[in-house]
């Protein structure tokens, strides 16, 4: 996999919205953070734009992102927020210049569309907190983004026992993102190959039976069969019917992968949670599982 150039002080980061609308006022904490890192920010035409729930029309969101992709002075593109809408513009984008001169694409949730699509070009991306509400996230959240972007030594260590695996070191390319989005990409040009890789999934505000349906589809399609490991992040604000489904999201997932011989790690600090650590997708990582702690080395 190709790693985009790491950032240096004085570099410029573009902020755009590929999905829902957002105001410049909502970006102020992120703009201040970018400045504190010694970087410059440029705000795209989609900020303050509006078409119903979207940050402007599909054509505007596509052209805004395209300009930032093709601008050689932009070293990273940080998505302002998620919601829904990135899949509506993905086929309008031309990645020919980006493939020659890659740059960091930053975001999560709906931005999973970009992570998955770009993964097929053999280029790393950064699954990380969007600009929106970054002031409400843990210090570890922002520091993980900074370390990843500036190419500093980066690892995540957790000290809980929410895993199902033998002690040892497991390695593989890290891929994944939002479960609902990954499910929606199945069968499209943006779906990714999972064999021999470490799959990360998270989700927000889903019905529990939807989680079951999506996971069964991934299993029947072969996406879960040959993983090196499965990492489950925040399964946040799950919903149920009046007639209860009877299992949590984590229990649903564990039941469907119990016959596979790879480690499964639960409650990983990434996703729609206060502690949303950055993950370098496409990077070959090592997972060191010990009886009392787990270390992810990027």
C-alpha positions, 0 to 999 in steps of 0.5 A: 500500500502507498502511504500519502506524504506526511504533513509538515508545519505550514502545510494546508488542509482542506475542509469539505463536506461530502454529505450533510450541511454544516456551518463555518461556525461549527468548524471553529474548534477544528480550525483552531486545532489545525492552527495549533498544529502549525497547519493552514486550513482552506474551507471548501465551497460546500461549507455553508452550502445547503440543499435539503439535508445535504451540503449543496447539490451532488454536483457541488459536493463532487466538484468541491472535493475534486478541486481539493483532490487535484490541488497540489497545494492541498496536503490533506482533505478533512471531511467536515461531517458525515450523515449521508451523501458521499455515495451519491458523489463517488462515481462523479469523482476522477481519482487519476491525479490523486493516484499519482499524487496521493494525499490524506483523506480523513473522516469516518462513518459516511466517509467509509465510502471514500475509504473503501473506494480508495483502498482499491487503488492501494492508497492508505486513508485515515479513519478518524473523527470528522471536524464536527464536534471534535472539541467533544472528543477525548484528548487521545482522539485528537492526538491520534490524528496528529500523530498519524498525519505527521508520521510519528510513532503511533500505537493504541494500547487497551487494557481490557479483556474484551477479546476472544483469541489466544495470546500472540501477535496477529498481523494484516492490512487494516480495513473497514469502517461503518458497517451500514456503509460497508453493507451498502457498498457490497456488489459495487465498484467501491467494495473491498476485498477482505481475505487475509485482512483485519476488518474493523466495524462500528455503527450508530443508531441502528435497529438490532435486527438490521445489524443481524441482517447486515452481518448475515449478508457479509457472512453469506457473501464470504467477507467474514470467512478468511479474515486475520482478525475482526475488531469491533468498535463502538456499537452506539445507540442501538435500537430495538423493536417492541418485540425484543430481538434478544441480543446486543449488537456484539452478541449478534456479531459474535454468534455469526463468527464463532466458528471462524479461527481468528481473534475477535476484539470488542469495545475498541476505542473507535467509532461514534464514541467520545474516545474515537482513535484514528485508524490508518486504513490500508496499513499493515498493522500488528496486534499483540494480544496479551492476557491483560492488554492488547496493543495495536502497532501501526 
